[in-house]
C-alpha cells in the first residue's frame, strides 16, 4: 500500500477522483489505472478541558480560567484560539455569551493552553456582575488540521459580598441609659447587584 499522508495538507477537505496508476517497465506486465475514488479528509479530533479557580467567589473577587487543548494523531492545535463563554446555570446553553475576545493558545511545558488569569466580577462593566450560579465553558475554534471542540460545563458560584459594619459611639465610647447622642453605623464593602 501507499500511505496517504495529510499532515502537511493545509486544505483538508474532499478530494475527487483519487486513483493509482501502475506503469510497467517490462513487456510481461501491462500498465493499469485503478478506479477513481473520492477521499474525504476530516481534521484530527481535539479535546478541550478547562478549570476555574476558585469555583466560588464573592462579588468583587477575581477568578482564573484556563483551557487545555490536545489533538489526536500527532497533530497539535498550534495557531488555534479558545473562546471562553458563560451563562447563568438556570439558562440554556444557547444563551451563553462570550467572556472577552478569543484567547490564542500558547505552548506551556509541552501543553497547549489559553487562559484569562484574572477575570474580575461585580463591577457594572464586568461580564459577570452579580451574585448567581454560573456555568463557564471553553470552545476551541479549530485550525485547518485540527477540529473544533468544547469543554464540559464548569460551575462558578458568585456569592453576595459580605459588608463590613462599623459602629461608632460618641465621646467615651459608652452609653448610659437615659443619655442622648448619636450612634453612627457605617457599612462598607463591594457592592452587590
C-alpha positions as a Markdown table, in Angstrom:
| # | Residue | x | y | z |
|---|---|---|---|---|
| 1 | Unk | 0.0 | 0.0 | 0.0 |
| 2 | Unk | 0.9 | 3.6 | -0.4 |
| 3 | Unk | 0.4 | 5.9 | 2.6 |
| 4 | Unk | -1.9 | 8.9 | 2.1 |
| 5 | Unk | -0.2 | 11.4 | 4.4 |
| 6 | Unk | -2.2 | 14.5 | 5.0 |
| 7 | Unk | -0.1 | 16.1 | 7.8 |
| 8 | Unk | 1.2 | 18.8 | 5.5 |
| 9 | Unk | -2.1 | 19.4 | 3.8 |
| 10 | Unk | -3.4 | 22.8 | 4.9 |
| 11 | Unk | -6.6 | 22.5 | 2.9 |
| 12 | Unk | -8.2 | 19.5 | 4.5 |
| 13 | Unk | -11.4 | 18.5 | 2.8 |
| 14 | Unk | -12.8 | 16.5 | 0.0 |
| 15 | Unk | -10.7 | 15.1 | -2.9 |
| 16 | Unk | -12.4 | 13.9 | -6.1 |
| 17 | Unk | -11.1 | 11.3 | -8.5 |
| 18 | Unk | -8.2 | 9.9 | -6.5 |
| 19 | Unk | -6.7 | 6.9 | -8.3 |
| 20 | Unk | -3.5 | 4.9 | -8.6 |
| 21 | Unk | -1.6 | 4.4 | -11.8 |
| 22 | Unk | 0.7 | 1.4 | -12.4 |
| 23 | Unk | 3.3 | 1.8 | -15.1 |
| 24 | Unk | 5.4 | -1.1 | -16.1 |
| 25 | Unk | 9.0 | -1.2 | -17.3 |
| 26 | Unk | 8.7 | -4.7 | -18.7 |
| 27 | Unk | 6.8 | -6.3 | -21.6 |
| 28 | Unk | 5.5 | -9.0 | -19.3 |
| 29 | Unk | 3.1 | -6.7 | -17.4 |
| 30 | Unk | 0.5 | -4.3 | -18.6 |
| 31 | Unk | 0.1 | -0.9 | -17.1 |
| 32 | Unk | -3.1 | -0.2 | -15.2 |
| 33 | Unk | -5.1 | 2.5 | -13.6 |
| 34 | Unk | -7.4 | 2.0 | -10.6 |
| 35 | Unk | -11.0 | 3.2 | -10.5 |
| 36 | Unk | -11.5 | 6.7 | -9.2 |
| 37 | Unk | -12.4 | 7.1 | -5.5 |
| 38 | Unk | -13.4 | 10.2 | -3.5 |
| 39 | Unk | -11.5 | 10.8 | -0.3 |
| 40 | Unk | -13.0 | 12.9 | 2.5 |
| 41 | Unk | -10.2 | 14.0 | 4.9 |
| 42 | Unk | -11.5 | 15.1 | 8.2 |
| 43 | Unk | -9.5 | 17.2 | 10.6 |
| 44 | Unk | -7.9 | 15.5 | 13.6 |
| 45 | Unk | -10.1 | 15.4 | 16.6 |
| 46 | Unk | -9.4 | 17.7 | 19.5 |
| 47 | Unk | -10.2 | 17.6 | 23.2 |
| 48 | Unk | -10.7 | 20.7 | 25.3 |
| 49 | Unk | -10.7 | 20.7 | 29.1 |
| 50 | Unk | -10.9 | 23.7 | 31.5 |
| 51 | Unk | -10.5 | 24.8 | 35.1 |
| 52 | Unk | -12.0 | 27.7 | 37.0 |
| 53 | Unk | -10.2 | 28.7 | 40.2 |
| 54 | Unk | -11.6 | 29.4 | 42.7 |
| 55 | Unk | -15.0 | 27.9 | 41.9 |
| 56 | Unk | -16.7 | 30.1 | 44.5 |
| 57 | Unk | -16.0 | 33.8 | 44.8 |
| 58 | Unk | -17.8 | 36.8 | 46.4 |
| 59 | Unk | -18.9 | 39.7 | 44.1 |
| 60 | Unk | -15.9 | 41.9 | 43.5 |
| 61 | Unk | -13.5 | 39.0 | 43.6 |
| 62 | Unk | -11.5 | 37.6 | 40.6 |
| 63 | Unk | -11.3 | 34.1 | 39.1 |
| 64 | Unk | -8.7 | 32.4 | 36.8 |
| 65 | Unk | -9.8 | 30.5 | 33.7 |
| 66 | Unk | -7.6 | 28.0 | 31.9 |
| 67 | Unk | -8.3 | 25.8 | 28.9 |
| 68 | Unk | -6.1 | 22.9 | 27.8 |
| 69 | Unk | -6.4 | 21.6 | 24.2 |
| 70 | Unk | -5.0 | 18.4 | 22.7 |
| 71 | Unk | -5.3 | 16.8 | 19.3 |
| 72 | Unk | -5.3 | 13.2 | 18.0 |
| 73 | Unk | -2.9 | 11.6 | 15.5 |
| 74 | Unk | 0.2 | 13.5 | 16.5 |
| 75 | Unk | -1.2 | 16.8 | 15.4 |
| 76 | Unk | -1.0 | 20.0 | 17.6 |
| 77 | Unk | -3.6 | 22.8 | 17.9 |
| 78 | Unk | -0.8 | 25.3 | 17.2 |
| 79 | Unk | -2.2 | 28.6 | 15.9 |
| 80 | Unk | -5.6 | 28.0 | 17.4 |
| 81 | Unk | -7.7 | 30.1 | 19.8 |
| 82 | Unk | -10.2 | 29.5 | 22.6 |
| 83 | Unk | -13.4 | 31.4 | 23.2 |
| 84 | Unk | -14.4 | 31.4 | 26.9 |
| 85 | Unk | -18.2 | 31.6 | 27.4 |
| 86 | Unk | -20.5 | 32.0 | 30.4 |
| 87 | Unk | -24.2 | 31.8 | 31.3 |
| 88 | Unk | -26.3 | 31.6 | 34.4 |
| 89 | Unk | -26.7 | 27.9 | 35.4 |
| 90 | Unk | -30.5 | 28.3 | 35.1 |
| 91 | Unk | -30.3 | 29.3 | 31.4 |
| 92 | Unk | -29.9 | 27.1 | 28.4 |
| 93 | Unk | -26.5 | 26.5 | 26.7 |
| 94 | Unk | -27.6 | 28.5 | 23.7 |
| 95 | Unk | -27.7 | 31.6 | 25.8 |
| 96 | Unk | -24.0 | 31.6 | 26.6 |
| 97 | Unk | -22.2 | 34.8 | 26.0 |
| 98 | Unk | -18.5 | 35.4 | 25.2 |
| 99 | Unk | -16.2 | 36.3 | 28.1 |
| 100 | Unk | -14.0 | 38.7 | 26.2 |
| 101 | Unk | -12.2 | 38.2 | 22.9 |
| 102 | Unk | -10.6 | 35.0 | 21.5 |
| 103 | Unk | -7.6 | 33.9 | 23.5 |
| 104 | Unk | -4.7 | 32.4 | 21.5 |
| 105 | Unk | -3.2 | 29.1 | 22.5 |
| 106 | Unk | 0.3 | 29.1 | 23.8 |
| 107 | Unk | 2.7 | 26.1 | 24.4 |
| 108 | Unk | 3.4 | 25.9 | 28.1 |
| 109 | Unk | 5.6 | 23.0 | 29.3 |
| 110 | Unk | 4.5 | 20.8 | 26.4 |
| 111 | Unk | 0.8 | 21.6 | 26.8 |
| 112 | Unk | -1.3 | 23.9 | 24.7 |
| 113 | Unk | -3.1 | 26.4 | 27.0 |
| 114 | Unk | -5.3 | 29.5 | 26.8 |
| 115 | Unk | -6.1 | 31.5 | 30.0 |
| 116 | Unk | -7.7 | 34.5 | 31.5 |
| 117 | Unk | -5.6 | 34.8 | 34.6 |
| 118 | Unk | -7.7 | 37.4 | 36.5 |
| 119 | Unk | -11.3 | 37.8 | 35.5 |
| 120 | Unk | -13.0 | 40.4 | 37.7 |
| 121 | Unk | -16.6 | 40.2 | 38.9 |
| 122 | Unk | -19.1 | 42.6 | 40.3 |
| 123 | Unk | -18.5 | 45.9 | 38.5 |
| 124 | Unk | -21.1 | 47.2 | 36.1 |
| 125 | Unk | -18.7 | 46.7 | 33.2 |
| 126 | Unk | -17.8 | 43.1 | 34.1 |
| 127 | Unk | -19.5 | 40.3 | 32.2 |
| 128 | Unk | -20.2 | 38.6 | 35.5 |
| 129 | Unk | -21.6 | 41.4 | 37.5 |
| 130 | Unk | -24.0 | 39.9 | 40.0 |
| 131 | Unk | -24.3 | 37.1 | 42.6 |
| 132 | Unk | -25.6 | 33.9 | 40.9 |
| 133 | Unk | -24.6 | 30.4 | 39.9 |
| 134 | Unk | -22.9 | 30.4 | 36.5 |
| 135 | Unk | -21.5 | 27.9 | 34.0 |
| 136 | Unk | -18.2 | 28.5 | 32.2 |
| 137 | Unk | -17.1 | 26.7 | 29.1 |
| 138 | Unk | -14.1 | 26.9 | 26.7 |
| 139 | Unk | -14.6 | 26.4 | 23.0 |
| 140 | Unk | -11.5 | 25.6 | 20.8 |
| 141 | Unk | -12.1 | 27.2 | 17.4 |
| 142 | Unk | -10.1 | 24.6 | 15.4 |
| 143 | Unk | -7.4 | 25.0 | 12.8 |
| 144 | Unk | -7.0 | 23.8 | 9.2 |
| 145 | Unk | -5.7 | 20.5 | 10.6 |
| 146 | Unk | -7.5 | 20.1 | 14.0 |
| 147 | Unk | -11.3 | 20.2 | 14.5 |
| 148 | Unk | -13.2 | 22.2 | 17.0 |
| 149 | Unk | -14.1 | 21.0 | 20.5 |
| 150 | Unk | -15.7 | 22.4 | 23.7 |
| 151 | Unk | -15.1 | 21.7 | 27.3 |
| 152 | Unk | -17.8 | 20.4 | 29.6 |
| 153 | Unk | -19.7 | 22.8 | 31.8 |
| 154 | Unk | -17.6 | 24.1 | 34.8 |
| 155 | Unk | -19.6 | 25.7 | 37.6 |
| 156 | Unk | -18.8 | 29.1 | 39.1 |
| 157 | Unk | -20.7 | 30.4 | 42.1 |
| 158 | Unk | -20.6 | 34.1 | 42.8 |
| 159 | Unk | -21.9 | 35.0 | 46.2 |
| 160 | Unk | -23.0 | 38.3 | 47.6 |
| 161 | Unk | -20.2 | 40.3 | 49.1 |
| 162 | Unk | -20.1 | 40.4 | 52.9 |
| 163 | Unk | -20.2 | 44.0 | 54.0 |
| 164 | Unk | -18.2 | 45.4 | 56.9 |
| 165 | Unk | -20.2 | 47.2 | 59.6 |
| 166 | Unk | -18.5 | 49.7 | 61.8 |
| 167 | Unk | -20.3 | 51.3 | 64.8 |
| 168 | Unk | -19.0 | 54.5 | 66.4 |
| 169 | Unk | -20.2 | 55.6 | 69.8 |
| 170 | Unk | -20.0 | 59.2 | 71.0 |
| 171 | Unk | -17.4 | 60.6 | 73.4 |
| 172 | Unk | -16.0 | 58.0 | 75.8 |
| 173 | Unk | -17.4 | 55.0 | 73.9 |
| 174 | Unk | -20.0 | 54.2 | 76.4 |
| 175 | Unk | -23.7 | 55.0 | 76.5 |
| 176 | Unk | -25.7 | 55.0 | 79.7 |
| 177 | Unk | -29.4 | 54.6 | 79.9 |
| 178 | Unk | -31.0 | 58.0 | 79.5 |
| 179 | Unk | -28.1 | 59.6 | 77.7 |
| 180 | Unk | -28.6 | 61.3 | 74.4 |
| 181 | Unk | -26.3 | 61.4 | 71.5 |
| 182 | Unk | -25.6 | 59.9 | 68.1 |
| 183 | Unk | -24.5 | 56.4 | 67.3 |
| 184 | Unk | -23.0 | 56.2 | 63.8 |
| 185 | Unk | -23.0 | 53.0 | 61.7 |
| 186 | Unk | -21.0 | 52.7 | 58.5 |
| 187 | Unk | -21.5 | 49.9 | 56.0 |
| 188 | Unk | -18.7 | 49.3 | 53.5 |
| 189 | Unk | -17.6 | 46.6 | 51.1 |
| 190 | Unk | -18.0 | 45.6 | 47.5 |
| 191 | Unk | -21.5 | 46.4 | 46.0 |
| 192 | Unk | -23.8 | 43.6 | 45.1 |
| 193 | Unk | -26.5 | 43.9 | 42.4 |
